[in-house]
Amino acid sequence: MKTTAQNGGVLIGFGNNQTGTSPSNDRSVYMDNSGVLHFGIYNSGCQVISSTTNYNDGVWHHVAAVMSSTAGTSLYVDGALLSSNPSYTYAVNYTGYWRIGNNSVTGWPSSLLKYRLNYLND
């Protein structure tokens, strides 16, 4: 991803609607308005891990989010582990769609005012 946006947005996430915003969403990687990255899963509430650095710096970054039943969740940027929580080991299981660049995380920690992220700008 690469952005200088100041309004945040979803990079990728799982939602129950194919288009528009999804009232049920899970396994979301999103950026807040200050450029901090978050990886959230939903299990008995929103479980989110976050970076401590802003990534809306106009530089290309490789972002990876991992969820494992044995290791929990982890958030990596440019190959470096930024955050993890070994107790977040499962997410809600429902039929849905992987959504890239557009979905809702309303109500999640550091939720966004806008849902689209222009992450491929030059």
N, C-alpha and C positions, 0 to 999 in steps of 0.2 A: 504494500500500500504506500501511497505517497499523497500527502495533502498539506495544505496550509489553511484549511477550513477552520473557522472559529465557532461553528455551530454543531459539531459532533455528528454522530450517526452510526448506523449498524454496518459493520464490514461483512459479517456472515452470521446467520442464525437459523434456527429451526422454528417454523411457525405452522399453525394449523390452516392458514389460508394461502392459496397459491398467489393471489394478487392482493393489493391493498395492504392494510395493516392486519396483523394476526392478534386476536385477543389472547390466544394461548401461544406463548413463545418460550424457547428454551435453547440451551447450548449456544448462547449468543456472544460474539465478540463485537464490542462496540467502543466508540470513542466518545468521551464527554466533551463539553464545549471548551474545556481548557486543553484538550489534546491528550488526556490520560486515557490509556487503554484499559478495558475491563473484559473479563471472561466470566459469564454467568450461566449457572444451571439452575433449574427449579426442582427442588425436592423439599416439600414441607415449607416452602418459602423461597425467596431469592437468595442464592448462595453465590457471592461474587468475589473474585480475586482481582486485584488491580495493579497497574504499574505505578511507580512513583515519579516517573518522568513523562514529559509531554512529547508526543510524537507527531504533532502537526507542524513539523519543521521544514517541509518541502523536500525532504530526503526520502529515497526509497527505503522501506523497511520490510523485512520478512517477519510476519506474525504467525505464530502457531499456538493453538490451544489444544490441550490434551485432557481427556477425562478417562480415568481407569478405575475399575472396581477394586483394585488393590493399592493404587498409589494416589488416588484422588484427582484433583485438578491442578493443572500447571499452565502458566502463560509464559511464552518465550517471544522475544523480539531479537532479530538478527542473531539467532543461535544462543542467546543468553537467557537463562531462567530468571524471570522478573518476579514471579509470585507463584505460590502454590499453597494448597490446603489439602492434606491427606484425608481429612474427614468428609470431603465432598466427593463421594464415590458413586453416586447414581443420579439420574435425572428422570423426569417424567417420561413414561412410555406412551406415545400416542401417534396416530397417523398424521403426517404432515409433509412439509416441503422445505428443502434447504433454500434459504433466501439470501442472495448476495447483494449487498449495498442498499437494501431497502426493507425495513420491517420496523416494528415497534418494540421498545423496551420500557414503555411507560410504567411507572411504579417501581422500577428497579433502582438500586442505588446509583446516584449520579445520572438519573434518566434524562433523556434528551428532549429538547424543544422541537428539533427536526429529526426526521427518521432516515433521511438520505445523506450519504456521505460521498462527496466527490473525491474519491481516493485515487483517481487516475489522472489528475490534472498535470499539466506541464509547467 
